[in-house]
Amino acid sequence: QVQLVESGGGLVQAGGSLRLSCAASGSIFSINAMGWYRQAPGKQRELVATITSGGSINYADSVKGRFTISRDNAKNTVYLQMNSLKPEDTAVYYCSADGVTHWGSRGAYAYWGQGTQVTVSS
């Protein structure tokens, strides 16, 4: 099994910054893609940003130019630097790991973190 532990959420004023971290642990051989999704009250979960082990990055249009995703493959950790935060960025942010392979096991799996709350006040 794999655990994704997120940290770095909190309350910030509009225009401020936060940095989220997510560390994956367990019997991991490799992880293809790691990323962040968010879910605001009454809305569906949506993509924020993803990054592959090779460094290919995808952002939601709503965060381009404000958020930066990065990854430390050796630590199986993904980061999300969020700048110029807006009240509409308020949501629970979930870490994801996709294409996870395990030592001595076949197949690839996907995992989610438990989520961290980000609240941006106006």
Buried (B, 14 or more C-beta within 10 A) or exposed (E): EBEBBBEBBEEBEEEBEBBBBBBBEBEBEEBBBBBBBBBBEEEEBEBBBBBBBEEEEEBBEBBEEBBBBBBEBEEBBBBBBBBEBBEEBBBBBBBBBBBBBBEEEEEBBEBBBEBBEBBBEE
